[in-house]
Amino acid sequence: MDRTYIRAALIASSAAALTLPFSASAQDLESEVEQLRAQVAEMEEREARANARLQALEARLLRIEAEPISPDEALTIRGRAVPAQARPMTLNPSLDNFRGAYPTLSREGEARLVQIQQAEDAAQDPGLSDQPEEESVQKAPDASAAVEDIVQEQQGLQTSRWGADLSVGYSRFSDARINLDGFLALDAIFLGTISIDEVDADIFTSEATLRYGVSDKLFLDASAPFLYRTSTFRSGGAGGAANTPVEATVSDGGLGDMSVGASYQLLAETLRRPNVVLSGRVKVPTGQEPFGIDFVEVVGSEGNLQVPEKLATGSGVYGASLGVSVLKSLDPLVVFGSVNYFRNFERNFGDIDESPGPQPGRVDVGDAVQLGAGLAFALNDRSSISMSYSQRVVGRSRVRLDGQDWQRIVGSQANVALVNLGATFSLGQQLSLVSTVGIGLTDDSPDMVVGLRLPYRF
């Protein structure tokens, strides 16, 4: 019995020893399963958060890149994230192919995105929703400094509050004529004095201009010119001999006529209409007046040549001008045109005649009308070339000595036409160089005009 008991005990102890490891392994396995389930649940939660974020990013990307917008709507958002190279102007770059690279949405999605975009624009600018879409002011990408200078030169608009210009110029005039003093006998023989007169004039100018922007639409400017003139008078026929010329040169310089002006933007440029600006200017006669200057006889000319004692640097009368200009950008072209009316006011002078002694009277300088048109082509962001045509028709002037009637001055009317070629170069964010060359087309026009201008933006 003892043996049987001992054997049973050994068998029971062996069975217990064998079952204990299996029980411990089952507990460990169950613990590991619970840990894995917790990790799976955490990963599923993280995946859900990632999917939600991905959906939000896709919706945002859809609004930014996949929204089909019209050219007018594109003008309100294009360039918002572009670093400023100069300053924004109201110009109109071509956006015909702006939508070609983007996918389209369903009608429901398109309507929803348009509502979202309109709500955002209205929140940023409450007055924008009140403007008709086709008449909304365009917001183009930053214009180049060269284009800004074209707009400023043609319309007096600028993007900065303060600005200053320093310009220099040179003009060349030449005129030759034959003077006949006598009569024609037998319709074939001239009896009298023949003289050949020639005048060459060189005018050097420098002008300083200060500009100020009262608002985004109203700009004021004031300019002060300085002139230096030199004229050479020649005459052939001294003493009755045509081969005996005589020559004299007169030079003078000083302050010219100062002026103040204003430019107001009537209409801002959109896709369908140009930029329209109304401008006005008032001129003050601060220069040397051309009236009452005595003429002296050149020694050796035997009365055949008389020259003025000094040269005028101003018109001598008050004046005002009023004009309107239009400008439209057709990328990469900028097309512009203008019309101006110049009014000169009558004024009394103590001497209006070149004869010795005072000759008081009143002078009425003729008014003028000027038309101009041209275009500029942007070569790149920092340079452009331009070509323009201008024509000014000046009315006849008249004088009246005290106690006498008005008399018209023969030959005082003029028709001045010029073709101008120019180039603009940006020298930095605030400074540019504008160069022009003008070619005269009529007898009243200067032979050539050369100018350099340095506009600076504060």
C-alpha positions as CSV (number, residue, x, y, z in Angstrom):
1,M,0.0,0.0,0.0
2,D,2.9,2.2,0.8
3,R,4.4,1.5,-2.5
4,T,1.0,2.2,-4.2
5,Y,0.7,5.5,-2.3
6,I,4.2,6.5,-3.1
7,R,3.7,5.8,-6.8
8,A,0.4,7.7,-6.9
9,A,2.1,10.6,-5.1
10,L,5.0,10.6,-7.6
11,I,2.5,10.5,-10.5
12,A,0.5,13.4,-9.0
13,S,3.6,15.5,-8.4
14,S,4.9,14.9,-11.9
15,A,1.5,15.9,-13.4
16,A,1.5,19.0,-11.3
17,A,5.0,19.9,-12.4
18,L,4.0,19.4,-16.0
19,T,0.8,21.5,-15.8
20,L,2.3,24.6,-14.0
21,P,4.4,25.8,-17.0
22,F,1.4,25.5,-19.3
23,S,-0.7,27.7,-17.0
24,A,2.0,30.4,-16.7
25,S,2.5,30.4,-20.5
26,A,-1.3,30.9,-21.1
27,Q,-1.3,33.9,-18.7
28,D,1.6,35.5,-20.4
29,L,0.1,35.0,-23.9
30,E,-3.2,36.6,-22.8
31,S,-1.3,39.6,-21.4
32,E,0.6,40.0,-24.7
33,V,-2.7,39.8,-26.7
34,E,-4.1,42.6,-24.5
35,Q,-1.1,44.8,-25.2
36,L,-1.3,44.2,-28.9
37,R,-5.0,45.0,-28.9
38,A,-4.2,48.3,-27.1
39,Q,-1.5,49.1,-29.7
40,V,-3.9,48.4,-32.6
41,A,-6.5,50.6,-31.1
42,E,-4.0,53.4,-30.7
43,M,-2.8,53.0,-34.2
44,E,-6.4,53.0,-35.5
45,E,-7.1,56.3,-33.6
46,R,-3.9,57.9,-35.0
47,E,-4.9,56.7,-38.5
48,A,-8.3,58.3,-38.1
49,R,-6.8,61.6,-37.0
50,A,-4.3,61.4,-40.0
51,N,-7.2,60.7,-42.4
52,A,-9.2,63.7,-41.0
53,R,-6.2,66.0,-41.4
54,L,-5.5,64.7,-44.9
55,Q,-9.1,65.3,-45.9
56,A,-8.8,68.9,-44.6
57,L,-5.6,69.5,-46.5
58,E,-7.2,68.1,-49.7
59,A,-10.2,70.4,-49.3
60,R,-7.9,73.4,-48.8
61,L,-5.8,72.4,-51.8
62,L,-9.0,72.0,-53.8
63,R,-10.0,75.6,-52.9
64,I,-6.6,77.0,-53.7
65,E,-5.6,75.2,-56.9
66,A,-8.7,73.5,-58.4
67,E,-11.1,76.4,-58.2
68,P,-12.2,77.5,-61.8
69,I,-12.1,81.3,-61.6
70,S,-12.8,84.0,-64.1
71,P,-10.1,86.5,-65.3
72,D,-11.7,89.2,-63.1
73,E,-11.6,86.9,-60.0
74,A,-8.0,86.0,-60.8
75,L,-7.0,89.6,-60.7
76,T,-8.2,89.8,-57.1
77,I,-6.0,87.0,-55.9
78,R,-3.0,86.8,-58.2
79,G,0.2,88.1,-56.8
80,R,-0.8,88.0,-53.1
81,A,2.1,85.7,-52.2
82,V,4.6,87.2,-54.7
83,P,7.5,89.1,-53.1
84,A,7.3,92.8,-54.0
85,Q,9.8,93.8,-56.7
86,A,8.6,97.3,-57.0
87,R,5.1,98.5,-56.0
88,P,1.7,97.4,-57.3
89,M,0.2,99.5,-60.1
90,T,-3.2,99.4,-61.7
91,L,-2.0,97.6,-64.8
92,N,-3.6,94.7,-66.7
93,P,-1.4,91.6,-67.5
94,S,-2.9,89.1,-69.9
95,L,-4.7,86.3,-68.1
96,D,-6.3,84.5,-71.1
97,N,-4.5,81.2,-70.4
98,F,-4.7,81.5,-66.6
99,R,-7.2,78.6,-66.2
100,G,-5.8,76.2,-68.8
101,A,-3.5,74.3,-66.5
102,Y,-6.1,73.6,-63.7
103,P,-8.8,70.9,-63.4
104,T,-12.4,71.8,-63.2
105,L,-15.1,71.0,-60.6
106,S,-18.7,69.9,-60.7
107,R,-21.3,72.6,-60.9
108,E,-22.2,72.1,-57.3
109,G,-18.6,72.3,-56.2
110,E,-17.9,75.3,-58.4
111,A,-20.9,77.2,-56.9
112,R,-19.8,76.4,-53.4
113,L,-16.2,77.5,-53.9
114,V,-17.4,80.7,-55.6
115,Q,-19.5,81.5,-52.6
116,I,-16.6,80.8,-50.2
117,Q,-14.3,83.0,-52.3
118,Q,-16.9,85.9,-52.4
119,A,-17.4,85.6,-48.7
120,E,-13.6,85.9,-48.1
121,D,-13.2,88.9,-50.4
122,A,-16.2,90.6,-48.8
123,A,-14.7,90.1,-45.4
124,Q,-11.3,91.6,-46.5
125,D,-12.9,94.5,-48.4
126,P,-16.6,95.2,-47.6
127,G,-16.9,97.6,-50.5
128,L,-15.7,95.0,-53.1
129,S,-19.0,93.1,-53.1
130,D,-20.9,96.3,-54.0
131,Q,-18.9,96.7,-57.3
132,P,-20.0,95.0,-60.5
133,E,-17.7,92.2,-61.5
134,E,-16.8,93.7,-64.9
135,E,-16.1,97.1,-63.4
136,S,-14.0,96.0,-60.3
137,V,-10.6,97.6,-60.1
138,Q,-8.0,95.1,-61.1
139,K,-5.2,94.1,-58.7
140,A,-2.4,93.1,-60.9
141,P,1.0,91.6,-59.9
142,D,3.7,94.1,-59.0
143,A,4.6,96.2,-62.0
144,S,8.2,96.8,-63.0
145,A,9.9,100.0,-62.1
146,A,10.2,100.8,-65.8
147,V,6.4,100.6,-66.3
148,E,5.9,102.7,-63.2
149,D,8.0,105.4,-64.8
150,I,5.9,105.3,-68.0
151,V,2.7,105.7,-66.0
152,Q,4.2,108.5,-64.0
153,E,5.6,110.3,-67.0
154,Q,2.4,110.1,-69.1
155,Q,-0.2,110.5,-66.3
156,G,1.5,111.9,-63.2
157,L,0.6,108.9,-61.1
158,Q,3.1,107.3,-58.7
159,T,3.0,104.5,-56.1
160,S,4.9,106.3,-53.4
161,R,3.9,109.2,-51.2
162,W,6.9,111.4,-52.2
163,G,8.9,111.5,-55.4
164,A,11.5,113.8,-57.0
165,D,12.8,114.2,-60.6
166,L,16.0,115.7,-61.9
167,S,16.2,116.1,-65.6
168,V,18.5,117.6,-68.2
169,G,17.8,118.3,-71.8
170,Y,19.3,119.8,-75.0
171,S,17.5,121.3,-78.0
172,R,18.8,122.4,-81.3
173,F,17.1,124.9,-83.7
174,S,18.3,126.1,-87.0
175,D,16.6,128.5,-89.5
176,A,17.7,130.0,-92.7
177,R,15.9,132.5,-94.9
178,I,16.5,134.9,-97.8
179,N,15.5,138.5,-97.3
180,L,14.6,140.6,-100.3
181,D,14.4,144.4,-99.9
182,G,13.5,146.0,-103.2
183,F,11.2,145.5,-106.2
184,L,11.0,143.4,-109.4
185,A,11.4,145.3,-112.6
186,L,10.0,144.0,-115.9
187,D,9.0,140.9,-114.0
188,A,12.5,139.6,-114.3
189,I,15.1,141.9,-112.8
190,F,15.2,142.4,-109.0
191,L,16.4,145.8,-107.9
192,G,17.3,146.1,-104.2
193,T,19.2,144.4,-101.4
194,I,19.5,140.6,-101.0
195,S,20.6,139.1,-97.7
196,I,20.8,135.5,-96.5
197,D,20.1,135.2,-92.8
198,E,20.7,132.1,-90.7
199,V,20.0,131.5,-87.0
200,D,21.4,128.5,-85.0
201,A,20.1,128.2,-81.4
202,D,21.2,125.7,-78.7
203,I,19.2,125.4,-75.5
204,F,20.4,123.5,-72.4
205,T,17.8,122.9,-69.7
206,S,17.8,121.4,-66.2
207,E,14.7,121.0,-64.2
208,A,14.0,119.9,-60.6
209,T,10.5,118.5,-59.8
210,L,9.0,117.5,-56.5
211,R,5.9,115.3,-56.3
212,Y,3.5,114.5,-53.5
213,G,0.6,112.0,-53.3
214,V,-2.3,113.5,-51.4
215,S,-4.3,110.2,-51.8
216,D,-4.2,107.2,-54.0
217,K,-5.9,109.2,-56.8
218,L,-4.7,112.8,-56.3
219,F,-1.1,113.8,-56.9
220,L,0.6,117.3,-56.8
221,D,3.9,118.4,-58.3
222,A,6.0,121.6,-58.6
223,S,8.9,122.2,-61.0
224,A,11.6,124.8,-61.4
225,P,13.5,124.9,-64.7
226,F,16.9,126.5,-65.4
227,L,17.9,127.4,-69.0
228,Y,21.1,128.4,-70.8
229,R,20.7,129.7,-74.4
230,T,23.2,130.5,-77.0
231,S,22.2,131.8,-80.5
232,T,24.4,132.5,-83.5
233,F,23.1,135.0,-86.0
234,R,24.6,135.0,-89.5
235,S,23.8,137.2,-92.5
236,G,25.2,137.3,-96.0
237,G,25.2,140.4,-98.2
238,A,26.8,142.9,-95.9
239,G,27.6,146.1,-97.8
240,G,25.6,144.7,-100.8
241,A,28.0,141.8,-101.4
242,A,26.4,138.4,-101.1
243,N,29.8,136.8,-100.5
244,T,30.5,138.9,-97.4
245,P,28.9,137.2,-94.4
246,V,28.8,138.7,-90.9
247,E,28.2,136.7,-87.7
248,A,27.3,137.4,-84.0
249,T,26.7,135.2,-81.0
250,V,24.4,136.0,-78.0
251,S,24.3,133.9,-74.9
252,D,22.1,134.1,-71.8
253,G,20.7,131.9,-69.0
254,G,18.7,131.9,-65.8
255,L,15.5,130.7,-64.1
256,G,12.7,129.7,-66.4
257,D,8.9,129.7,-65.8
258,M,8.0,127.8,-62.7
259,S,4.8,125.7,-62.5
260,V,2.6,123.7,-60.3
261,G,0.3,120.8,-61.4
262,A,-2.2,118.3,-60.2
263,S,-3.3,114.9,-61.6
264,Y,-6.5,113.1,-60.6
265,Q,-7.4,109.5,-61.5
266,L,-11.0,109.6,-62.8
267,L,-11.3,105.9,-63.7
268,A,-9.0,103.1,-62.7
269,E,-8.0,100.5,-65.3
270,T,-10.0,97.3,-65.6
271,L,-10.0,94.5,-68.1
272,R,-12.2,96.5,-70.5
273,R,-11.4,100.1,-69.9
274,P,-8.2,102.2,-69.7
275,N,-6.8,104.3,-66.9
276,V,-8.2,107.8,-67.2
277,V,-6.5,110.8,-65.6
278,L,-7.4,114.4,-65.5
279,S,-4.5,116.9,-65.2
280,G,-4.1,120.6,-64.8
281,R,-1.1,123.0,-64.5
282,V,-0.5,126.6,-63.7
283,K,2.6,128.5,-65.0
284,V,4.1,131.6,-63.4
285,P,6.3,133.9,-65.5
286,T,9.4,133.8,-63.4
287,G,11.8,133.7,-66.4
288,Q,13.2,136.6,-68.5
289,E,10.3,137.9,-70.6
290,P,10.9,138.2,-74.4
291,F,9.2,141.6,-74.7
292,G,11.0,145.0,-74.7
293,I,14.4,143.5,-75.5
294,D,16.4,146.1,-77.6
295,F,18.2,145.1,-80.8
296,V,21.7,146.4,-81.6
297,E,23.4,146.6,-84.9
298,V,26.4,144.3,-85.5
299,V,29.6,146.2,-86.2
300,G,30.6,145.7,-89.8
301,S,27.2,144.6,-91.1
302,E,26.3,148.1,-92.4
303,G,22.8,147.8,-90.9
304,N,22.3,144.3,-92.5
305,L,22.3,142.4,-89.1
306,Q,20.8,143.3,-85.8
307,V,20.8,141.0,-82.8
308,P,19.1,141.2,-79.4
309,E,21.0,142.4,-76.4
310,K,19.8,139.4,-74.3
311,L,17.8,136.2,-74.7
312,A,14.5,135.3,-73.0
313,T,14.2,132.3,-70.6
314,G,10.4,132.5,-70.2
315,S,7.2,133.4,-71.9
316,G,6.5,136.5,-69.9
317,V,2.8,135.7,-69.3
318,Y,0.7,133.6,-66.9
319,G,-0.6,130.3,-68.3
320,A,-2.7,127.3,-67.4
321,S,-3.4,124.0,-69.1
322,L,-6.0,121.3,-68.8
323,G,-5.8,117.8,-70.2
324,V,-7.0,114.3,-70.1
325,S,-4.9,111.2,-70.7
326,V,-5.7,107.5,-71.1
327,L,-3.5,104.5,-70.6
328,K,-4.1,100.8,-71.2
329,S,-1.8,97.9,-70.7
330,L,-1.9,95.1,-73.3
331,D,0.9,92.9,-71.9
332,P,3.7,93.4,-72.8
333,L,2.6,96.7,-74.3
334,V,1.4,99.9,-72.6
335,V,-0.6,102.1,-75.0
336,F,-1.3,105.8,-74.0
337,G,-2.7,108.9,-75.5
338,S,-3.5,112.5,-74.3
339,V,-5.1,115.8,-75.3
340,N,-4.2,119.1,-73.7
341,Y,-5.4,122.7,-74.0
342,F,-3.0,125.6,-73.1
343,R,-4.3,129.0,-72.2
344,N,-2.1,132.1,-72.1
345,F,-3.5,135.2,-70.3
346,E,-3.1,138.7,-71.5
347,R,-0.7,140.9,-69.7
348,N,0.5,144.5,-69.7
349,F,4.2,145.4,-70.1
350,G,6.2,148.6,-69.8
351,D,7.9,147.9,-73.1
352,I,6.7,145.6,-75.9
353,D,8.8,146.8,-78.8
354,E,12.4,146.4,-79.7
355,S,12.8,150.0,-80.7
356,P,14.8,152.3,-78.3
357,G,12.7,153.8,-75.5
358,P,9.8,152.5,-73.6
359,Q,6.8,151.4,-75.6
360,P,4.1,150.3,-73.1
361,G,1.3,148.0,-74.2
362,R,-0.5,144.7,-73.8
363,V,0.4,141.3,-75.2
364,D,-1.9,138.4,-76.0
365,V,0.1,135.2,-76.6
366,G,-1.7,132.6,-78.7
367,D,-3.3,129.6,-77.1
368,A,-2.3,126.0,-78.1
369,V,-3.8,122.5,-78.4
370,Q,-1.6,119.5,-78.1
371,L,-2.3,115.9,-79.1
372,G,-0.1,112.9,-78.3
373,A,-0.1,109.1,-78.6
374,G,2.4,106.3,-78.2
375,L,3.2,102.9,-76.8
376,A,5.9,101.3,-74.6
377,F,7.2,97.8,-74.8
378,A,8.6,96.0,-71.7
379,L,11.8,94.2,-72.6
380,N,12.1,92.7,-69.1
381,D,11.3,93.6,-65.5
382,R,13.9,96.4,-65.5
383,S,13.9,98.0,-68.9
384,S,11.5,99.1,-71.6
385,I,11.5,101.1,-74.9
386,S,8.9,103.5,-76.0
387,M,7.8,105.5,-79.1
388,S,5.4,108.4,-79.2
389,Y,4.1,111.2,-81.5
390,S,3.1,114.7,-80.3
391,Q,1.8,117.7,-82.2
392,R,1.1,121.2,-80.8
393,V,-0.7,123.8,-82.8
394,V,-0.1,127.4,-81.5
395,G,-2.4,130.3,-82.4
396,R,-1.3,133.7,-83.6
397,S,-0.2,136.2,-81.0
398,R,-1.1,139.9,-81.0
399,V,0.0,143.1,-79.3
400,R,-1.5,146.5,-78.6
401,L,0.4,149.6,-77.9
402,D,-1.3,152.0,-75.5
403,G,-3.8,154.1,-77.4
404,Q,-3.8,151.9,-80.5
405,D,-5.7,148.9,-81.8
406,W,-4.7,145.2,-81.6
407,Q,-2.1,144.1,-84.2
408,R,-1.4,140.5,-85.1
409,I,2.2,139.4,-85.2
410,V,2.9,137.9,-88.6
411,G,4.5,134.5,-88.4
412,S,3.7,134.0,-84.6
413,Q,1.6,130.9,-85.2
414,A,3.3,127.5,-85.2
415,N,2.8,123.8,-85.8
416,V,5.3,121.8,-83.7
417,A,5.4,118.0,-84.4
418,L,7.8,115.5,-82.9
419,V,8.5,111.8,-83.0
420,N,10.0,110.7,-79.7
421,L,12.0,107.5,-79.0
422,G,12.8,106.5,-75.5
423,A,14.2,103.9,-73.2
424,T,13.8,103.3,-69.5
425,F,16.2,101.5,-67.2
426,S,15.7,100.6,-63.5
427,L,18.7,101.4,-61.4
428,G,17.2,100.0,-58.2
429,Q,14.0,99.8,-56.2
430,Q,13.8,103.6,-55.9
431,L,15.8,105.1,-58.8
432,S,15.4,104.8,-62.6
433,L,16.8,106.4,-65.7
434,V,14.5,107.6,-68.5
435,S,16.1,108.7,-71.8
436,T,14.4,110.3,-74.8
437,V,15.4,111.5,-78.3
438,G,13.0,113.7,-80.3
439,I,13.1,114.4,-84.0
440,G,11.3,117.4,-85.4
441,L,8.9,116.9,-88.3
442,T,7.9,120.5,-89.2
443,D,9.7,123.8,-89.8
444,D,8.5,125.1,-86.5
445,S,9.9,122.1,-84.6
446,P,13.3,121.8,-83.1
447,D,15.8,119.8,-85.2
448,M,16.4,117.4,-82.3
449,V,15.6,117.1,-78.6
450,V,17.6,114.9,-76.2
451,G,16.6,114.4,-72.6
452,L,17.6,112.4,-69.5
453,R,15.5,112.1,-66.4
454,L,16.2,110.5,-63.0
455,P,12.9,109.8,-61.1
456,Y,13.4,108.9,-57.5
457,R,10.7,107.3,-55.3
458,F,10.8,107.9,-51.5
